[in-house]
Amino acid sequence: MTETELEFLLARAATRMRWERAVRVALLTLGVGLSVAAAIVLCFRWRAISSDFLGVVLASPLVAASIALFAAFFHYRPALQQVAYLLDQRAASQEHVVTWHELRQLPDTTRDELQRGLQAAQRTCTLRKAQDFNIRRLMPINLPIWTRALGPAFLLL
């Protein structure tokens, strides 16, 4: 593995973090939208009002969830330092990626020979450890438990 591949790995991990956050926000929006739509439908049925625009009421939670998905994805941008720390934590790599990332951020002009040797050794060790990283296994997109109720709630509406 090269440094470019490791940077690409960090970028993929950041993208997976962004998608996870966006999906959570969209599901929360869908849940709130379904609750509001259910209240509107209940109100229409209770008062026996004509339900000509009931289709719009039922489609609005899906539209709101789609908008929330894209807004949350494009709004949230985790710092690479945070991504590297989370990757180290989940891979149990003893903060190799974080240290590698921090050493890459330092300017080359302030380093002496010992620091350059440390950076080369750190780079070699990090790249060796990073060969075993599987982003899908280390950064899964986990959905909250309450999201299982959204499917039946939408069907019952």
C-alpha positions, 0 to 999 in steps of 0.5 A: 500500500502507498500513501496515496492509497492510504489517503484514498482509504481515509477519504472513503472512510470519511464518505462512509461517515457522511453517508451514515450521518445523512441516513440517520438524519433522513430516517429521523425526518421520515419518522417525524414526517410520518407522525405528522402525516398520521396526525393529519390523516387522523384529523381528516378521518375524525372530522369527515373532511374530504381527503382530496389532497391526502396523497400529497400528505402521504408523499410529503414525508418521503420528499422531506426525508430525501431533502434531509438526506442530501442536505445532511450529506453535503453539510457534514464534512468530518475532519481527516484527523477525526476519521483517522482517529476513528479508523485507528480506534476501530482497527485497533492499530494503536494510533498509527494512522493518526500519527502518520496523518499528523506527521504529514501535516508538519512542514519539511523545513523544521525537521532534522535527520532524526525526525525524518527517520521517525517519519519514515519508520512511522510511514512504513509501519502505518502502510504495513498495518493499513494493508489489512484495513477493510473499510466496509468492516471497520466503518459499517453504516449502522441504522438505529434500532427504532428505524425498524418501526418506520416500514410498518408505520408507513404501511399502516398510514 
